[in-house]
Amino acid sequence: MGSPSNPNHDESGFARLETADGLEVLVRLGTVDDEKLLVEGFEQLSDLSRYNRFFAATPHLSRSTVDHLLDVGADHVVLVALTRDDRGGSRFPAGGIRAVWLDDEPGTAELAVTVIDAYQGRGLGTLLTAALAAVVAEQGITTLSAEVLAVNEPMLGVLRSFGAVLQRHPDNANVITARLDTGVASARLPHQERTDLLTATTRAERTRSTATEPS
Ligand SMILES: CC(C)(COP(=O)(O)OP(=O)(O)OC[C@H]1O[C@@H](n2cnc3c(N)ncnc32)[C@H](O)[C@@H]1OP(=O)(O)O)[C@@H](O)C(=O)NCCC(=O)NCCS
């Protein structure tokens, strides 16, 4: 494990969510300042997780991949999940998820999710997918699409649990394409958690817009 992270963000930007397994995480919008968190999280991923996420052996994060993953422009939403260490206090990155709007498919965004190995199998991938669906549904996205390696049973399990439509990729037999309904996925979040999440992300978005407005 890497060193504890202390991103020192305003607590009001976080929503406290809990997985079906009882893992409590703090979820907030990703920002362009999350490079340290991103690198710290990447260092804690196994080779298999990196392969499943990037579709290739990925020993290092290139500068262009970092810039791409930190891009949180108007057609992206990124959520990051942080947890605490056993001694309390410092937060560790636990996972992240992003949606990128598809230009040629209005109302559809492509999702990609990563849960750090130490927290896998506890419902966090499922929780982040439901959380992302709730946030993007508010912005008019009705469908989330994904491309997943056919051997990636954990991700296929997440998608199947939301009733996603899975098909072989027409050009690559090693890849499955998935489409899931954001209404169905977001309904998996308990009402209060969904409200807390949307309150936190809307507030963070408003603060971000105000900070970037020309004076
Ligand atoms: C894919 C990933 C996000 C899943 O996150 P997770 O937190 O481990 O998943 P969850 O605990 O929410 O599990 C969801 C379902 O997946 C299935 N699943 C989880 N781990 C599994 C495994 N090792 N083998 C088979 N199925 C598995 C289960 O069916 C589970 O459903 P259940 O609640 O009925 O048990 C995580 O494994 C990961 O980050 N992998 C590396 C990156 C990656 O593959 N990203 C996807 C690219 S689009």
Ligand as a Chemical Component Dictionary entry (heavy atoms), coordinates in Angstrom:
data_LIG
# 
_chem_comp.id                   LIG 
_chem_comp.type                 NON-POLYMER 
_chem_comp.pdbx_formal_charge   0 
_chem_comp.three_letter_code    LIG 
# 
loop_
_chem_comp_atom.comp_id 
_chem_comp_atom.atom_id 
_chem_comp_atom.alt_atom_id 
_chem_comp_atom.type_symbol 
_chem_comp_atom.charge 
_chem_comp_atom.model_Cartn_x 
_chem_comp_atom.model_Cartn_y 
_chem_comp_atom.model_Cartn_z 
_chem_comp_atom.pdbx_ordinal 
LIG C1  C1  C 0 -14.524 -4.425  -12.109 1  
LIG C2  C2  C 0 -14.491 -3.774  -10.731 2  
LIG C3  C3  C 0 -14.720 -2.279  -10.879 3  
LIG C4  C4  C 0 -15.589 -4.387  -9.865  4  
LIG O1  O1  O 0 -15.594 -3.703  -8.633  5  
LIG P1  P1  P 0 -15.874 -4.480  -7.266  6  
LIG O2  O2  O 0 -16.042 -3.455  -6.214  7  
LIG O3  O3  O 0 -14.841 -5.495  -7.048  8  
LIG O4  O4  O 0 -17.263 -5.211  -7.619  9  
LIG P2  P2  P 0 -18.471 -5.533  -6.629  10 
LIG O5  O5  O 0 -17.939 -5.930  -5.290  11 
LIG O6  O6  O 0 -19.426 -4.409  -6.695  12 
LIG O7  O7  O 0 -19.052 -6.850  -7.338  13 
LIG C5  C5  C 0 -20.129 -6.787  -8.209  14 
LIG C6  C6  C 0 -20.422 -8.158  -8.795  15 
LIG O8  O8  O 0 -19.315 -8.586  -9.587  16 
LIG C7  C7  C 0 -19.146 -9.998  -9.431  17 
LIG N1  N1  N 0 -17.775 -10.241 -9.028  18 
LIG C8  C8  C 0 -16.999 -9.483  -8.217  19 
LIG N2  N2  N 0 -15.761 -10.025 -8.167  20 
LIG C9  C9  C 0 -15.783 -11.131 -8.952  21 
LIG C10 C10 C 0 -14.808 -12.094 -9.306  22 
LIG N3  N3  N 0 -13.534 -12.014 -8.850  23 
LIG N4  N4  N 0 -15.175 -13.090 -10.143 24 
LIG C11 C11 C 0 -16.429 -13.161 -10.619 25 
LIG N5  N5  N 0 -17.396 -12.261 -10.327 26 
LIG C12 C12 C 0 -17.066 -11.272 -9.503  27 
LIG C13 C13 C 0 -20.116 -10.461 -8.460  28 
LIG O9  O9  O 0 -21.164 -11.058 -9.203  29 
LIG C14 C14 C 0 -20.641 -9.242  -7.764  30 
LIG O10 O10 O 0 -21.995 -9.384  -7.559  31 
LIG P3  P3  P 0 -22.591 -9.895  -6.139  32 
LIG O11 O11 O 0 -22.849 -8.630  -5.368  33 
LIG O12 O12 O 0 -23.817 -10.599 -6.550  34 
LIG O13 O13 O 0 -21.553 -10.755 -5.501  35 
LIG C15 C15 C 0 -13.111 -4.029  -10.049 36 
LIG O14 O14 O 0 -12.885 -5.417  -9.998  37 
LIG C16 C16 C 0 -11.960 -3.349  -10.764 38 
LIG O15 O15 O 0 -11.680 -2.182  -10.534 39 
LIG N6  N6  N 0 -11.239 -4.067  -11.643 40 
LIG C17 C17 C 0 -10.107 -3.513  -12.368 41 
LIG C18 C18 C 0 -10.503 -2.420  -13.359 42 
LIG C19 C19 C 0 -11.587 -2.864  -14.288 43 
LIG O16 O16 O 0 -11.699 -4.016  -14.679 44 
LIG N7  N7  N 0 -12.440 -1.904  -14.662 45 
LIG C20 C20 C 0 -13.529 -2.118  -15.594 46 
LIG C21 C21 C 0 -13.169 -1.557  -16.927 47 
LIG S1  S1  S 0 -14.635 -0.925  -17.727 48 
# 
loop_
_chem_comp_bond.comp_id 
_chem_comp_bond.atom_id_1 
_chem_comp_bond.atom_id_2 
_chem_comp_bond.value_order 
_chem_comp_bond.pdbx_ordinal 
LIG C1  C2  SING 1  
LIG C2  C3  SING 2  
LIG C2  C4  SING 3  
LIG C2  C15 SING 4  
LIG C4  O1  SING 5  
LIG O1  P1  SING 6  
LIG P1  O2  DOUB 7  
LIG P1  O3  SING 8  
LIG P1  O4  SING 9  
LIG O4  P2  SING 10 
LIG P2  O5  DOUB 11 
LIG P2  O6  SING 12 
LIG P2  O7  SING 13 
LIG O7  C5  SING 14 
LIG C5  C6  SING 15 
LIG C6  O8  SING 16 
LIG C6  C14 SING 17 
LIG O8  C7  SING 18 
LIG C7  N1  SING 19 
LIG C7  C13 SING 20 
LIG N1  C8  SING 21 
LIG N1  C12 SING 22 
LIG C8  N2  DOUB 23 
LIG N2  C9  SING 24 
LIG C9  C10 SING 25 
LIG C9  C12 DOUB 26 
LIG C10 N3  SING 27 
LIG C10 N4  DOUB 28 
LIG N4  C11 SING 29 
LIG C11 N5  DOUB 30 
LIG N5  C12 SING 31 
LIG C13 O9  SING 32 
LIG C13 C14 SING 33 
LIG C14 O10 SING 34 
LIG O10 P3  SING 35 
LIG P3  O11 DOUB 36 
LIG P3  O12 SING 37 
LIG P3  O13 SING 38 
LIG C15 O14 SING 39 
LIG C15 C16 SING 40 
LIG C16 O15 DOUB 41 
LIG C16 N6  SING 42 
LIG N6  C17 SING 43 
LIG C17 C18 SING 44 
LIG C18 C19 SING 45 
LIG C19 O16 DOUB 46 
LIG C19 N7  SING 47 
LIG N7  C20 SING 48 
LIG C20 C21 SING 49 
LIG C21 S1  SING 50 
# 
